[in-house]
Amino acid sequence: MSILYDDMQIAIATEADRVLAARTDQERLLALLEEEGQIDEQFWQTVCEQGWAGIAIPEEYGGLGLGLVELGIVAEACGTHLSGAPFLTTGQGVAAALLACGSETLKQNWLPRLASGEVRGCVALAEGQAPVPSACSVTFANGQLTGTKPAVPGALGADLALVLANDNGSPVLLLAELGDVERHWFDSFDNTRATADIQFDGAPAEVLAVGDAARAAALAALAQQAVVAAHEQTGGAAAMMHRARDYALSRRAFGQPIGGFQSVKHRIAELYCLTELARANVIHAASRSGNADFVRAAAAARLSASEAYDTAARDCIQIHGGMGVTWESGLHLHMRRARSLAIETGNSLFWEDILSDLIVEGDR
């Protein structure tokens, strides 16, 4: 696929940006930071109304039947306007696993509800440092889950979880309803991510895959989720780059705009390069969904997007000077989001290991 969007995809991008620009309220997002585990319900209502939750879900299961490229376009707009809920990303991880290895009964039961936004999904794979651990303390026996999955994004508001557990020493990928499952809010610097510890105590679950197939399916679902998150990061990086540029053109010092000074304009130029490199990588990764090199492309997209967003958020605040660190400026919202997204679907060290392993395997 070309790294340029076609007319339909451009129309999706334009409409998503228009809708979110009209319905995003910075004051509402600032207020959510001081509340425990609340999401921007108005944003999620917009997602459901627009059908975005089902973009990459086939039409036979109530979705729009498009793909990861189109979902990524929407996610980029969400990143630009600071979406106040994680479920567009986490829901794709759950849907991807269901489509890849779920039974037809499970697909018919859950995919239409995920597509409509009636049900929210989260992905609970990590324990400790690794998003796809080599060993799980959460156990699965006699059809029930026992143990804790820590700091799961979206868990506080999710109805369904994709869980990697241990079944007598063998990994097993499961789908678990969270209706009566105990969850404990995880305090973070970005409370809109609804992060929580999930405490399983004999919760029932459906098996999707076992053994090596379970680990492979978990990594594939994580890669799908990572590509969506990378698009969101790219949108955030572009927003920060544009805000830095606009401020540098309007703020004057020593009789000229500060954008005229090399230390400022060179930094903004570097942000442009990082953002466009990330955009090329995320579009390429989305276009490779379903191909053998998808995880490799997803890892590259994730790494470049994380670097772009983190650098853009930091440098934009620095270019704004003292005003950049005020509560009212809202720039810290992007800094918080850049840091939370950088670790939600595996940090840079994890994806560097994945990418290097795949490169070495490919060179053998």
C-alpha positions as CSV (number, residue, x, y, z in Angstrom):
1,M,0.0,0.0,0.0
2,S,1.1,3.6,-0.7
3,I,1.7,5.8,2.4
4,L,-0.8,8.2,0.9
5,Y,-4.5,7.8,1.7
6,D,-7.1,7.5,-1.0
7,D,-10.1,9.8,-1.3
8,M,-12.4,7.7,0.9
9,Q,-9.7,7.5,3.6
10,I,-9.1,11.3,3.4
11,A,-12.8,11.8,3.8
12,I,-12.8,9.7,7.0
13,A,-9.9,11.7,8.4
14,T,-11.5,15.0,7.6
15,E,-14.8,14.0,9.2
16,A,-13.2,12.5,12.3
17,D,-11.2,15.6,12.8
18,R,-14.3,17.8,12.4
19,V,-16.4,15.8,14.7
20,L,-13.8,15.6,17.5
21,A,-12.8,19.3,17.2
22,A,-16.5,20.2,17.8
23,R,-17.0,17.9,20.7
24,T,-13.7,18.0,22.6
25,D,-13.5,20.2,25.7
26,Q,-10.2,20.9,27.4
27,E,-11.9,22.0,30.6
28,R,-13.7,18.6,30.7
29,L,-10.4,16.7,30.3
30,L,-8.7,18.8,33.0
31,A,-11.5,18.1,35.4
32,L,-11.3,14.3,34.7
33,L,-7.7,14.3,35.9
34,E,-8.9,15.1,39.4
35,E,-11.5,12.3,39.4
36,E,-10.9,8.6,40.2
37,G,-11.1,6.3,37.2
38,Q,-13.6,8.3,35.2
39,I,-13.6,8.5,31.4
40,D,-14.9,11.1,29.0
41,E,-18.3,9.6,28.4
42,Q,-19.2,12.3,25.8
43,F,-16.2,11.1,23.8
44,W,-17.2,7.5,24.0
45,Q,-20.7,8.4,23.0
46,T,-19.3,10.1,19.9
47,V,-17.3,6.9,19.1
48,C,-20.5,4.8,19.3
49,E,-22.6,7.2,17.3
50,Q,-20.1,7.4,14.5
51,G,-19.6,3.6,14.4
52,W,-15.9,3.9,15.0
53,A,-15.8,1.1,17.5
54,G,-16.7,-1.3,14.7
55,I,-14.6,0.1,11.8
56,A,-12.3,-3.0,11.6
57,I,-15.0,-5.5,12.5
58,P,-16.5,-7.4,9.5
59,E,-20.0,-6.4,8.4
60,E,-21.4,-9.9,9.2
61,Y,-20.7,-9.2,12.9
62,G,-22.2,-5.7,12.9
63,G,-19.1,-3.7,12.0
64,L,-18.3,-1.4,9.1
65,G,-16.1,-4.0,7.4
66,L,-13.2,-1.7,6.8
67,G,-9.7,-2.3,8.2
68,L,-6.9,-1.3,10.5
69,V,-5.9,1.5,8.1
70,E,-9.2,3.2,8.6
71,L,-9.3,2.6,12.3
72,G,-5.9,4.1,12.5
73,I,-7.1,7.2,10.7
74,V,-9.7,7.7,13.4
75,A,-7.3,6.9,16.2
76,E,-4.9,9.6,14.8
77,A,-7.7,12.1,15.1
78,C,-8.5,10.9,18.6
79,G,-4.8,11.5,19.5
80,T,-4.9,15.0,18.0
81,H,-7.9,15.9,20.1
82,L,-6.9,13.9,23.3
83,S,-9.5,11.2,23.4
84,G,-10.7,10.7,27.0
85,A,-11.2,6.9,26.9
86,P,-8.9,3.9,25.9
87,F,-11.5,1.6,24.5
88,L,-11.1,2.3,20.8
89,T,-7.6,0.8,21.2
90,T,-8.2,-2.0,23.8
91,G,-11.5,-3.0,22.0
92,Q,-9.5,-3.7,18.8
93,G,-7.2,-6.0,20.7
94,V,-10.1,-8.1,22.0
95,A,-11.8,-8.1,18.6
96,A,-8.7,-9.1,16.8
97,A,-8.2,-12.1,19.1
98,L,-11.8,-13.1,18.7
99,L,-11.6,-12.9,14.9
100,A,-8.3,-14.9,14.8
101,C,-9.2,-17.8,17.2
102,G,-12.6,-17.4,18.7
103,S,-15.4,-19.9,18.0
104,E,-18.3,-18.8,15.8
105,T,-20.5,-18.7,18.9
106,L,-18.2,-16.3,20.7
107,K,-17.9,-14.1,17.6
108,Q,-21.7,-13.9,17.2
109,N,-22.1,-13.2,20.9
110,W,-19.4,-10.5,21.4
111,L,-18.3,-8.9,18.1
112,P,-21.6,-7.1,17.4
113,R,-21.7,-5.7,20.9
114,L,-18.1,-4.6,20.6
115,A,-18.8,-3.0,17.3
116,S,-21.8,-1.0,18.7
117,G,-19.9,0.1,21.8
118,E,-22.4,-1.7,24.0
119,V,-19.5,-3.7,25.4
120,R,-16.1,-2.4,26.2
121,G,-13.0,-4.6,26.0
122,C,-9.6,-4.5,27.7
123,V,-6.5,-6.6,27.2
124,A,-5.0,-8.1,30.3
125,L,-1.8,-9.9,29.2
126,A,1.0,-8.2,31.3
127,E,2.5,-9.3,34.6
128,G,5.6,-7.5,35.7
129,Q,7.6,-5.9,32.9
130,A,6.6,-8.1,29.9
131,P,3.3,-7.4,28.1
132,V,3.4,-11.1,27.0
133,P,5.0,-12.8,29.9
134,S,6.9,-16.0,29.8
135,A,5.1,-17.2,32.9
136,C,1.8,-16.2,34.4
137,S,0.8,-16.1,38.0
138,V,-2.9,-15.9,37.0
139,T,-4.0,-19.5,36.8
140,F,-6.8,-21.2,34.8
141,A,-8.3,-24.5,36.2
142,N,-11.7,-26.1,35.9
143,G,-12.9,-23.3,33.7
144,Q,-12.1,-20.6,36.2
145,L,-9.5,-17.8,36.6
146,T,-7.6,-17.0,39.8
147,G,-5.0,-14.3,40.4
148,T,-4.3,-10.6,39.6
149,K,-3.6,-8.8,36.4
150,P,-2.0,-5.5,37.5
151,A,-2.5,-2.0,36.0
152,V,-4.7,-3.0,33.0
153,P,-5.7,0.1,30.8
154,G,-9.5,0.4,30.5
155,A,-10.2,-2.3,33.1
156,L,-12.2,-0.1,35.3
157,G,-14.8,0.5,32.7
158,A,-14.5,-2.7,30.7
159,D,-17.1,-5.5,30.4
160,L,-14.8,-8.1,28.7
161,A,-11.1,-9.0,29.1
162,L,-8.7,-10.8,26.9
163,V,-6.5,-12.7,29.4
164,L,-3.3,-14.7,29.2
165,A,-3.1,-17.2,32.0
166,N,-1.3,-20.4,33.1
167,D,-2.9,-23.8,32.8
168,N,-0.7,-26.4,34.4
169,G,2.5,-24.8,33.0
170,S,1.0,-24.1,29.6
171,P,-0.1,-20.6,28.4
172,V,-3.8,-20.2,27.6
173,L,-5.5,-17.2,26.0
174,L,-9.0,-16.6,27.4
175,L,-12.0,-14.4,27.1
176,A,-13.5,-13.4,30.5
177,E,-16.6,-11.4,31.4
178,L,-15.8,-8.8,34.1
179,G,-19.3,-8.2,35.4
180,D,-18.8,-9.4,39.0
181,V,-15.0,-9.4,38.9
182,E,-13.3,-7.2,41.6
183,R,-11.3,-4.3,40.2
184,H,-9.2,-1.8,42.1
185,W,-8.5,1.6,40.6
186,F,-4.8,2.3,39.8
187,D,-3.9,5.9,40.4
188,S,-1.9,7.3,37.5
189,F,-1.1,10.7,36.0
190,D,-3.6,10.1,33.3
191,N,-6.8,9.0,35.0
192,T,-8.9,9.0,31.8
193,R,-7.2,5.6,30.9
194,A,-9.4,3.9,33.6
195,T,-6.5,1.7,34.6
196,A,-7.2,-0.9,37.3
197,D,-5.9,-4.1,38.9
198,I,-8.2,-7.0,38.0
199,Q,-8.6,-9.5,40.8
200,F,-9.9,-12.8,39.5
201,D,-11.3,-15.1,42.2
202,G,-12.8,-18.1,40.4
203,A,-14.1,-16.1,37.4
204,P,-15.4,-18.2,34.5
205,A,-13.6,-17.8,31.1
206,E,-13.7,-19.2,27.6
207,V,-10.6,-20.7,26.0
208,L,-9.4,-19.1,22.7
209,A,-6.0,-20.8,22.3
210,V,-3.5,-22.9,24.2
211,G,0.2,-23.4,24.2
212,D,2.4,-21.7,21.6
213,A,-0.8,-20.8,19.7
214,A,-1.9,-18.8,22.8
215,R,1.3,-16.9,23.0
216,A,1.3,-16.1,19.3
217,A,-2.3,-15.0,19.3
218,A,-1.6,-12.8,22.3
219,L,1.3,-11.1,20.6
220,A,-0.8,-10.6,17.4
221,A,-3.6,-9.0,19.4
222,L,-1.1,-6.8,21.2
223,A,0.4,-5.8,17.9
224,Q,-3.0,-4.8,16.6
225,Q,-3.6,-2.7,19.7
226,A,-0.1,-1.2,19.4
227,V,-0.7,0.0,15.9
228,V,-3.9,1.8,16.9
229,A,-2.0,3.3,19.9
230,A,0.8,4.4,17.5
231,H,-1.7,6.2,15.3
232,E,-3.0,8.0,18.4
233,Q,0.6,8.9,19.4
234,T,1.2,10.2,15.9
235,G,-1.9,12.4,16.1
236,G,-0.7,13.8,19.4
237,A,2.8,14.4,18.1
238,A,1.4,16.4,15.1
239,A,-0.8,18.4,17.5
240,M,2.1,19.3,19.6
241,M,4.3,20.2,16.7
242,H,1.6,22.5,15.3
243,R,1.1,24.2,18.6
244,A,4.8,24.8,19.0
245,R,5.0,26.2,15.5
246,D,2.0,28.5,16.1
247,Y,3.4,29.8,19.4
248,A,6.9,30.4,17.9
249,L,5.3,32.5,15.1
250,S,3.3,34.7,17.5
251,R,5.5,35.0,20.6
252,R,8.1,37.8,20.2
253,A,11.4,38.4,21.9
254,F,14.2,40.8,21.1
255,G,12.0,42.4,18.4
256,Q,11.2,39.3,16.4
257,P,9.1,36.0,16.6
258,I,11.0,33.4,18.6
259,G,10.6,31.1,15.6
260,G,13.3,33.2,14.0
261,F,15.9,31.9,16.4
262,Q,17.8,28.7,15.2
263,S,17.4,26.9,18.5
264,V,13.6,27.1,18.2
265,K,13.0,26.6,14.5
266,H,15.5,23.8,14.2
267,R,13.7,22.0,17.1
268,I,10.3,22.4,15.4
269,A,11.8,21.1,12.1
270,E,13.1,18.0,14.0
271,L,9.6,17.5,15.4
272,Y,8.2,17.6,11.9
273,C,10.7,14.9,10.8
274,L,9.9,12.7,13.7
275,T,6.1,13.1,13.2
276,E,6.2,12.3,9.5
277,L,8.5,9.3,10.0
278,A,6.1,8.0,12.6
279,R,3.1,8.6,10.3
280,A,4.8,6.7,7.4
281,N,5.5,3.8,9.8
282,V,2.0,3.6,11.3
283,I,0.4,3.6,7.9
284,H,2.7,0.9,6.6
285,A,2.1,-1.2,9.7
286,A,-1.7,-0.9,9.4
287,S,-1.5,-1.9,5.7
288,R,0.4,-5.1,6.7
289,S,-2.3,-6.4,9.0
290,G,-2.8,-10.1,8.2
291,N,0.6,-10.5,6.6
292,A,3.6,-12.4,7.9
293,D,5.6,-9.2,8.6
294,F,2.8,-7.5,10.5
295,V,4.3,-7.8,14.0
296,R,7.7,-6.5,12.7
297,A,6.0,-3.5,11.1
298,A,3.9,-2.9,14.2
299,A,7.1,-2.9,16.4
300,A,8.7,-0.3,14.1
301,A,5.6,1.9,14.1
302,R,5.3,1.7,17.9
303,L,8.9,2.7,18.5
304,S,8.9,5.7,16.1
305,A,5.5,6.9,17.3
306,S,6.5,6.7,20.9
307,E,9.6,8.7,20.3
308,A,7.8,11.3,18.2
309,Y,5.0,11.9,20.7
310,D,7.3,12.0,23.8
311,T,9.7,14.4,22.1
312,A,7.0,16.6,20.7
313,A,5.1,16.9,24.0
314,R,8.4,17.7,25.9
315,D,9.7,20.2,23.3
316,C,6.4,22.0,22.9
317,I,6.2,22.7,26.6
318,Q,9.8,24.0,26.5
319,I,9.1,26.3,23.6
320,H,6.2,27.7,25.5
321,G,8.4,28.5,28.4
322,G,6.7,29.3,31.7
323,M,3.3,29.3,30.2
324,G,3.8,25.7,29.0
325,V,3.8,24.3,32.5
326,T,0.6,26.0,33.7
327,W,-2.5,24.0,34.3
328,E,-4.6,26.2,32.0
329,S,-2.4,25.7,29.0
330,G,-3.4,22.1,28.8
331,L,-0.1,21.1,27.3
332,H,0.5,18.7,30.2
333,L,-2.5,16.7,29.0
334,H,-0.4,15.7,26.0
335,M,2.6,15.1,28.2
336,R,0.6,12.8,30.4
337,R,-0.9,11.0,27.4
338,A,2.5,10.6,25.8
339,R,3.8,8.9,28.9
340,S,0.8,6.7,29.4
341,L,0.6,5.5,25.8
342,A,4.3,4.8,25.8
343,I,3.8,1.9,28.3
344,E,0.2,0.8,27.8
345,T,0.9,-1.8,25.0
346,G,4.4,-2.6,25.9
347,N,7.2,-0.1,26.5
348,S,10.0,0.7,24.0
349,L,12.4,-1.9,25.5
350,F,9.8,-4.7,24.8
351,W,9.2,-3.7,21.2
352,E,12.9,-3.2,20.6
353,D,13.4,-6.8,21.7
354,I,10.6,-8.0,19.5
355,L,11.9,-6.1,16.5
356,S,15.5,-7.2,17.0
357,D,14.5,-10.9,17.4
358,L,12.4,-10.7,14.2
359,I,15.3,-9.1,12.3
360,V,17.8,-11.7,13.4
361,E,15.3,-14.5,12.6
362,G,14.8,-13.0,9.1
363,D,18.6,-12.8,8.5
364,R,19.2,-16.5,9.2
